[in-house]
Amino acid sequence: MDIGTQVLIARRKKKMTQKEVAEKVGIYPEAISQIETGKNYPRVNTIKKLAEVLETVFVIGGEE
């Protein structure tokens, strides 16, 4: 599962909007949308912040 899908699923489980997540991570809401749709790949520090905010662990480069 790609990082964007993982972010989307985690965000929905937390019942947070893209804007809420973006504010806590310190990025623009459009960036969350781009990550979730696969248009943009987040930097490592952004992935770490997303994991903290969404209280999850993301699997990167693993097999499904």
Residue pairs with C-beta under 8 A, 6 or more apart in sequence:
1 59
1 64
2 38
3 35
3 41
3 42
3 47
3 58
3 60
4 35
4 36
4 37
4 38
5 36
6 56
6 58
6 59
7 32
7 35
7 36
7 50
7 54
7 58
8 36
10 50
10 54
10 55
10 56
10 58
11 18
11 21
11 32
11 36
11 54
13 54
14 54
14 55
16 54
18 29
18 32
18 33
18 36
19 29
21 32
21 50
21 53
21 54
22 28
22 29
22 31
22 32
24 49
24 53
25 32
25 46
25 49
25 50
25 53
26 49
27 46
31 40
31 42
31 46
33 39
34 40
35 41
35 42
35 50
42 50
47 58
47 60
50 58
51 57
51 58
